[in-house]
Amino acid sequence: MRHSKVIFMFGLMAAVVILYGCGGKIRYPSYYVLHLPAPPSTDDPPMPVLGSVAVREFSAPRFLRGGPIVYRPTPEQLDFYNYDRWAQDPRRVVTEGVARELQNRGLFEAVDVYDGRQSPEYLITGTLDHLEEVDQGSNVSIEVSLSARLVNLQTGEVLWRGASTKTATLDERSVSGIVSEMSRELGSAVDSLVSSMLDRLAVASLHSSRSNAEQ
């Protein structure tokens, strides 16, 4: 029995040494928030030409859904920061960013985040394809990529498909700097994606108007 107690004490001491050996401190996770820039205010928004639209929560690859911030030490390898995590699911951030951008543009009469209870006329679905730091030797960059589509729920017709990819090189490598650049590039990708959608709808509306005028 005494021998067992001695072994237990040595094991306990070893655990304490491991926990406190590095400066006597336990490191806790740090949490970061993606903050998309607010869309510019529109003094004279256009009259809505389409009905209601809902944005379903964007999907994402599994490696972007786990919580830790992702980086690529090589183009072929994925890794995660052990103590740096997202405070909010990036998929939710993208979804709300797209909805906010659509509301600002004023093309639709109503814009909501889809919760399964609405009956919108149109539905936007999409994927957050990339949101990671990319390391290439001493060069550190950010890659953000989104793809989405707009469906007319009454007819099932896909009215638009689009994708947007943004990259930026970082001068100084720090997690806070990485997150700030990700926020900027993600906001830019959302803006480009919505602009592509509106351009496509504008062309379709023009063709429809010409066809009606010719009849």
Backbone hydrogen bonds in HBPLUS format (Angstrom, degrees):
<---DONOR---> <-ACCEPTOR-->    atom                        ^
c    i                          cat <-CA-CA->   ^        H-A-AA   ^      H-
h    n   atom  resd res      DA  || num        DHA   H-A  angle D-A-AA Bond
n    s   type  num  typ     dist DA aas  dist angle  dist       angle   num
A0005-LYS N   A0001-MET O   3.06 MM   4  6.42 152.0  2.14 148.4 155.9     1
A0006-VAL N   A0002-ARG O   3.01 MM   4  6.34 152.8  2.09 148.3 155.4     2
A0007-ILE N   A0003-HIS O   3.07 MM   4  6.38 160.3  2.11 148.3 153.0     3
A0008-PHE N   A0004-SER O   2.92 MM   4  6.17 157.7  1.97 146.3 152.9     4
A0009-MET N   A0005-LYS O   2.92 MM   4  6.16 157.8  1.97 149.3 154.6     5
A0010-PHE N   A0006-VAL O   3.00 MM   4  6.28 159.6  2.04 151.6 156.8     6
A0011-GLY N   A0007-ILE O   2.95 MM   4  6.20 155.4  2.01 148.4 155.5     7
A0012-LEU N   A0008-PHE O   2.89 MM   4  6.16 155.1  1.95 149.1 156.1     8
A0013-MET N   A0009-MET O   2.91 MM   4  6.12 159.5  1.96 149.7 155.1     9
A0014-ALA N   A0010-PHE O   2.95 MM   4  6.16 153.5  2.02 144.7 151.8    10
A0015-ALA N   A0011-GLY O   3.05 MM   4  6.32 154.6  2.12 146.4 152.6    11
A0016-VAL N   A0012-LEU O   3.05 MM   4  6.34 155.3  2.12 147.6 154.1    12
A0017-VAL N   A0013-MET O   2.96 MM   4  6.22 155.8  2.01 148.4 154.9    13
A0018-ILE N   A0014-ALA O   3.01 MM   4  6.29 155.4  2.08 147.6 153.8    14
A0019-LEU N   A0015-ALA O   3.01 MM   4  6.23 159.9  2.05 149.4 154.5    15
A0020-TYR N   A0016-VAL O   2.95 MM   4  6.00 158.6  1.99 152.4 157.7    16
A0021-GLY N   A0017-VAL O   2.72 MM   4  5.04 116.6  2.12 138.8 147.6    17
A0024-GLY N   A0020-TYR O   2.86 MM   4  3.98 125.6  2.16 125.2 131.3    18
A0023-GLY N   A0021-GLY O   3.13 MM   2  5.88 125.4  2.45 105.6  90.7    19
A0030-SER N   A0083-TYR O   2.62 MM  53  5.90 168.4  1.63 168.6 167.2    20
A0085-ARG N   A0030-SER O   2.90 MM  55  6.24 167.0  1.92 166.3 170.6    21
A0032-TYR N   A0085-ARG O   2.85 MM  53  6.21 151.0  1.94 156.8 166.5    22
A0087-ALA N   A0032-TYR O   2.82 MM  55  5.41 165.9  1.84 151.5 148.5    23
A0049-VAL N   A0107-LEU O   2.97 MM  58  5.81 145.9  2.09 143.6 147.4    24
A0050-LEU N   A0107-LEU O   3.20 MM  57  6.30 158.6  2.25 161.7 161.3    25
A0109-GLU N   A0050-LEU O   2.98 MM  59  6.26 139.2  2.15 135.8 146.4    26
A0109-GLU N   A0051-GLY O   3.04 MM  58  5.01 135.2  2.25 119.7 127.8    27
A0121-GLU N   A0052-SER O   3.16 MM  69  5.39 132.9  2.40 116.7 128.0    28
A0122-TYR N   A0052-SER O   3.03 MM  70  6.31 140.7  2.19 145.8 156.8    29
A0053-VAL N   A0110-ALA O   2.90 MM  57  6.22 155.8  1.96 151.3 158.1    30
A0112-ASP N   A0053-VAL O   3.10 MM  59  6.58 148.3  2.21 147.5 157.0    31
A0054-ALA N   A0122-TYR O   3.06 MM  68  6.47 148.8  2.16 140.7 147.5    32
A0124-ILE N   A0054-ALA O   2.87 MM  70  6.25 161.5  1.91 161.5 166.4    33
A0055-VAL N   A0112-ASP O   2.82 MM  57  6.33 150.3  1.91 150.0 159.6    34
A0114-TYR N   A0055-VAL O   2.91 MM  59  5.28 161.7  1.94 115.5 121.6    35
A0056-ARG N   A0124-ILE O   2.91 MM  68  6.09 157.6  1.96 165.9 171.5    36
A0059-SER N   A0126-GLY O   2.98 MM  67  6.39 163.1  2.00 148.0 145.5    37
A0128-LEU N   A0059-SER O   2.80 MM  69  6.14 167.8  1.81 157.4 156.7    38
A0064-LEU N   A0061-PRO O   3.02 MM   3  5.66 156.1  2.08 118.4 125.5    39
A0065-ARG N   A0062-ARG O   3.00 MM   3  5.20 163.6  2.03 111.8 117.0    40
A0086-TRP N   A0067-GLY O   2.82 MM  19  5.37 161.7  1.85 149.1 153.6    41
A0069-ILE N   A0084-ASP O   3.04 MM  15  6.08 167.7  2.06 151.0 149.3    42
A0081-TYR N   A0069-ILE O   3.02 MM  12  5.67 165.2  2.04 163.8 168.6    43
A0133-GLU N   A0070-VAL O   3.21 MM  63  6.51 166.9  2.23 140.3 140.7    44
A0071-TYR N   A0079-ASP O   2.99 MM   8  5.46 167.0  2.01 144.6 145.5    45
A0079-ASP N   A0071-TYR O   2.87 MM   8  5.46 143.9  2.00 168.7 176.5    46
A0072-ARG N   A0133-GLU O   2.75 MM  61  6.10 142.9  1.88 143.4 155.4    47
A0135-ASP N   A0072-ARG O   2.91 MM  63  5.87 167.5  1.92 159.0 160.0    48
A0077-GLN N   A0074-THR O   3.10 MM   3  5.23 163.6  2.13 112.4 117.6    49
A0092-ARG N   A0089-ASP O   2.97 MM   3  5.51 130.6  2.23 114.4 125.9    50
A0093-VAL N   A0089-ASP O   3.33 MM   4  6.75 153.7  2.40 147.1 154.7    51
A0094-VAL N   A0090-PRO O   3.01 MM   4  6.28 162.2  2.04 155.0 158.0    52
A0095-THR N   A0091-ARG O   3.03 MM   4  6.20 165.6  2.05 146.4 150.7    53
A0096-GLU N   A0092-ARG O   2.98 MM   4  6.15 171.0  1.99 154.3 156.1    54
A0097-GLY N   A0093-VAL O   2.92 MM   4  6.04 146.5  2.03 141.1 151.3    55
A0098-VAL N   A0094-VAL O   2.91 MM   4  6.18 157.1  1.96 157.5 161.8    56
A0099-ALA N   A0095-THR O   3.09 MM   4  6.35 165.0  2.11 150.5 154.6    57
A0100-ARG N   A0096-GLU O   2.92 MM   4  6.04 157.7  1.97 144.4 150.7    58
A0101-GLU N   A0097-GLY O   2.97 MM   4  6.13 154.2  2.04 143.8 150.9    59
A0102-LEU N   A0098-VAL O   2.96 MM   4  6.20 156.6  2.01 151.1 157.2    60
A0103-GLN N   A0099-ALA O   3.00 MM   4  6.23 158.2  2.04 148.7 154.5    61
A0104-ASN N   A0100-ARG O   3.04 MM   4  6.26 152.4  2.12 143.3 150.6    62
A0105-ARG N   A0101-GLU O   3.06 MM   4  6.32 144.5  2.19 142.7 151.9    63
A0106-GLY N   A0102-LEU O   3.17 MM   4  6.47 144.5  2.31 148.6 156.6    64
A0153-LEU N   A0121-GLU O   2.94 MM  32  5.57 146.5  2.06 140.5 149.2    65
A0123-LEU N   A0151-VAL O   2.96 MM  28  5.29 154.8  2.03 146.9 155.0    66
A0151-VAL N   A0123-LEU O   2.89 MM  28  5.29 163.8  1.92 150.1 155.5    67
A0125-THR N   A0149-ARG O   3.14 MM  24  5.67 153.4  2.21 152.2 160.2    68
A0149-ARG N   A0125-THR O   2.88 MM  24  5.67 145.9  1.99 162.5 170.4    69
A0127-THR N   A0147-SER O   2.78 MM  20  5.36 154.1  1.85 152.0 157.4    70
A0147-SER N   A0127-THR O   3.08 MM  20  5.36 147.5  2.19 148.4 156.0    71
A0129-ASP N   A0145-SER O   2.86 MM  16  5.23 133.7  2.08 137.9 148.7    72
A0130-HIS N   A0145-SER O   3.30 MM  15  4.79 159.7  2.34 127.4 126.7    73
A0145-SER N   A0130-HIS O   3.02 MM  15  4.79 154.3  2.09 129.7 126.6    74
A0132-GLU N   A0143-GLU O   3.16 MM  11  5.64 155.1  2.23 151.9 157.3    75
A0143-GLU N   A0132-GLU O   3.00 MM  11  5.64 161.9  2.03 163.4 169.3    76
A0134-VAL N   A0141-SER O   2.78 MM   7  5.19 165.2  1.80 146.4 148.4    77
A0141-SER N   A0134-VAL O   2.94 MM   7  5.19 161.7  1.98 147.0 153.1    78
A0136-GLN N   A0139-ASN O   2.82 MM   3  5.12 171.3  1.83 162.3 163.3    79
A0139-ASN N   A0136-GLN O   3.05 MM   3  5.12 154.9  2.12 128.4 124.9    80
A0170-LEU N   A0140-VAL O   2.79 MM  30  5.58 176.7  1.79 157.4 158.4    81
A0142-ILE N   A0168-ALA O   2.74 MM  26  5.22 147.7  1.85 148.8 160.0    82
A0168-ALA N   A0142-ILE O   3.11 MM  26  5.22 143.2  2.26 134.8 142.5    83
A0144-VAL N   A0166-LYS O   2.86 MM  22  5.17 162.2  1.89 161.4 164.4    84
A0166-LYS N   A0144-VAL O   2.77 MM  22  5.17 162.0  1.80 153.3 159.4    85
A0146-LEU N   A0164-SER O   2.82 MM  18  5.28 160.2  1.86 154.2 160.9    86
A0164-SER N   A0146-LEU O   2.83 MM  18  5.28 157.5  1.88 149.2 152.6    87
A0148-ALA N   A0162-GLY O   2.92 MM  14  5.60 158.2  1.97 156.0 158.9    88
A0162-GLY N   A0148-ALA O   3.01 MM  14  5.60 158.8  2.06 157.1 156.2    89
A0150-LEU N   A0160-TRP O   2.92 MM  10  5.22 153.7  1.99 143.9 148.7    90
A0159-LEU N   A0150-LEU O   2.81 MM   9  5.57 139.1  1.98 150.0 162.3    91
A0152-ASN N   A0157-GLU O   2.87 MM   5  5.32 168.0  1.88 159.9 162.1    92
A0156-GLY N   A0152-ASN O   2.63 MM   4  5.33 144.9  1.75 157.6 169.2    93
A0178-ILE N   A0174-SER O   2.83 MM   4  6.07 153.3  1.90 153.5 161.8    94
A0179-VAL N   A0175-VAL O   2.93 MM   4  6.16 163.0  1.96 153.5 157.1    95
A0180-SER N   A0176-SER O   3.00 MM   4  6.17 157.6  2.05 144.7 150.9    96
A0181-GLU N   A0177-GLY O   3.05 MM   4  6.23 158.5  2.10 145.2 150.4    97
A0182-MET N   A0178-ILE O   2.86 MM   4  6.11 153.9  1.93 148.4 156.6    98
A0183-SER N   A0179-VAL O   2.92 MM   4  6.13 154.1  1.98 148.2 154.7    99
A0184-ARG N   A0180-SER O   3.10 MM   4  6.42 159.5  2.15 146.5 151.1   100
A0185-GLU N   A0181-GLU O   2.93 MM   4  6.12 172.2  1.94 155.4 157.6   101
A0186-LEU N   A0182-MET O   2.81 MM   4  5.82 152.5  1.88 146.4 154.6   102
A0187-GLY N   A0183-SER O   2.97 MM   4  6.10 156.9  2.03 145.4 151.5   103
A0188-SER N   A0184-ARG O   2.97 MM   4  6.25 152.5  2.04 145.8 153.7   104
A0189-ALA N   A0185-GLU O   2.87 MM   4  6.08 151.7  1.95 143.3 150.9   105
A0190-VAL N   A0186-LEU O   2.97 MM   4  6.20 157.0  2.02 148.9 154.4   106
A0191-ASP N   A0187-GLY O   3.04 MM   4  6.24 160.6  2.07 145.6 150.9   107
A0192-SER N   A0188-SER O   2.96 MM   4  6.20 161.3  2.00 149.3 154.0   108
A0193-LEU N   A0189-ALA O   2.92 MM   4  6.08 156.1  1.98 146.4 153.2   109
A0194-VAL N   A0190-VAL O   2.99 MM   4  6.20 168.8  2.00 156.7 158.6   110
A0195-SER N   A0191-ASP O   2.94 MM   4  6.07 158.1  1.99 147.9 154.8   111
A0196-SER N   A0192-SER O   2.95 MM   4  6.12 154.4  2.02 145.2 151.5   112
A0197-MET N   A0193-LEU O   3.12 MM   4  6.41 153.9  2.19 145.1 151.9   113
A0198-LEU N   A0194-VAL O   2.94 MM   4  6.22 165.5  1.96 156.0 159.0   114
A0199-ASP N   A0195-SER O   2.92 MM   4  6.07 157.0  1.97 149.2 155.6   115
A0200-ARG N   A0196-SER O   3.10 MM   4  6.27 157.7  2.15 144.3 149.9   116
A0201-LEU N   A0197-MET O   2.97 MM   4  6.26 159.3  2.01 151.9 157.8   117
A0202-ALA N   A0198-LEU O   2.86 MM   4  6.00 149.8  1.95 145.1 153.5   118
A0203-VAL N   A0199-ASP O   3.09 MM   4  6.33 155.3  2.15 146.5 151.9   119
A0204-ALA N   A0200-ARG O   3.02 MM   4  6.27 161.4  2.05 148.4 153.7   120
A0205-SER N   A0201-LEU O   2.85 MM   4  5.99 154.0  1.92 145.1 152.3   121
A0206-LEU N   A0202-ALA O   2.97 MM   4  6.16 151.7  2.05 142.8 150.2   122
A0207-HIS N   A0203-VAL O   3.01 MM   4  6.28 161.9  2.04 153.2 156.9   123
A0208-SER N   A0204-ALA O   3.00 MM   4  6.18 154.9  2.07 144.4 151.5   124
A0209-SER N   A0205-SER O   2.94 MM   4  6.16 154.0  2.01 146.1 152.9   125
A0210-ARG N   A0206-LEU O   3.04 MM   4  6.29 156.3  2.10 149.5 155.4   126
A0211-SER N   A0207-HIS O   2.98 MM   4  6.19 155.4  2.04 146.0 152.8   127
A0212-ASN N   A0208-SER O   3.01 MM   4  6.22 156.7  2.06 147.3 153.1   128
A0213-ALA N   A0209-SER O   3.01 MM   4  6.19 148.4  2.12 140.8 149.6   129
A0214-GLU N   A0210-ARG O   3.06 MM   4  6.23 141.2  2.21 142.9 152.4   130
A0215-GLN N   A0212-ASN O   3.33 MM   3  5.33 141.5  2.49  94.0 104.3   131
